[in-house]
Structures are given as C-alpha cells and as structure tokens.
Amino acid sequence: MAIDLSNLYQKQAELDARIADNHHITYETTRSRRILALLVEFGEFANATRCFKYWSNKPSEAQDIVLDEYVDGLHFFLSLGIDIKASKKVYHYTKHSDNLTAQILEVYRLAAIFLKKQDEKSYVKAFQAFINIVPILKVRWTTIEKAYYKKLGENYHRQDTNY
C-alpha cells in the first residue's frame, strides 16, 4: 500500500508558516529545536505505549492517546522534511521489527544519524522507520491521518490562543 504524504506535507507547511509568522522564526533558526522536539515527542509516544516498562504490569495508554503522541512525532518529521526540502512524498511499509521497543530504538538510532548529517538520505531512513511503526500498532494509515488532522486542528487553536 502506498502512503502518499503530499497532502500532509502541504498541511504541515501551512501550519509551519502560521507558527513562523506568530513567533518570527524560520526553518533555519529552529531546525535543532525541531529535531529535539521530535525526539522528545517520540519519547512521549514510547512512554504512552509502555512497551519498554518491563517492571510494570500496567497496560498501554488508550489507543487515542498513543495515536495522539505518534502524530506529534509525525508533525515534526513532516516539518523537518519540508525544511530540508525532501523530495520523497510516497512511502510503503518495509521490513520492520515485530517488537515495538526494537522499532522505537531503530527510529532513535536513525534520527541520531539524521541529527548529524541533516540530509535527505538520513531523513528518509529515519522517517521510514517511524512509518513502519504503524503496522506494529495494528492500525491503518487512514487512522493515523485522522489523528493527524485532529491534532492539526488543535495546533491551529493553540496558535489562535497564544499557546
């Protein structure tokens, strides 16, 4: 199945422009902060899944919370792709771990390479690993898109209310 992200990149670019106007910033002046934000938000996703908490019997947060945290990461991946002018807009699920913890660690590993190189090749590899989490969550991409658009609305509301 092809995952065409063209519309999401466009919507993210519109939100990014709004944020840039509101806060008098540019992609160039915020790239390192957006990479850090991606890593932090992705950690919040991992925390919501509780997949690494071997010491606890508590289950994962509710699916809507997990998806909300995942799409926070999606927002930053898209924003970073726009920033570096990534040309790849269509992805497919590729070989990935069946183990969520292992896949999360793979995203972190590849994001660290992107942090160092900040080029399209390393970005695409990290983003691909991030997208490959979706089948592990046992949701359809359309569910991710719905969660993205819901969060997009919240992010616009935040810009409207001086969040």
C-alpha positions, 0 to 999 in steps of 0.5 A: 500500500502506498502512503502518499504524504503530499497532502500532509506535507502541504498541511504541515507547511501551512501550519509551519508558516502560521507558527513562523509568522506568530513567533518570527522564526524560520526553518533555519533558526529552529531546525535543532529545536525541531529535531529535539522536539521530535525526539522528545515527542517520540519519547512521549509516544514510547512512554504512552505505549509502555512497551519498554516498562518491563517492571510494570504490569500496567497496560498501554495508554488508550489507543487515542492517546498513543495515536495522539503522541505518534502524530506529534512525532509525525508533525515534526518529521513532516516539518523537518522534511519540508525544511530540508526540502525532501523530495520523497512524498510516497512511502510503503511499509518495509521490513520492520521489527515485530517488537515495538521497543526494537522499532522505537530504538531503530527510529532513535538510532536513525534520527541520531544519524539524521541529527548529524548529517541533516540530509535527505538520505538520513531523513528518509531512513529515519522517517521510514522507520517511524512509518513502519511503526504503524503496522506494529500498532495494528492500525491503518494509515487512514487512522493515523491521518485522522489523528493527524488532522485532529491534532492539526486542528488543535495546533491551529487553536493553540496558535489562535490562543497564544499557546 
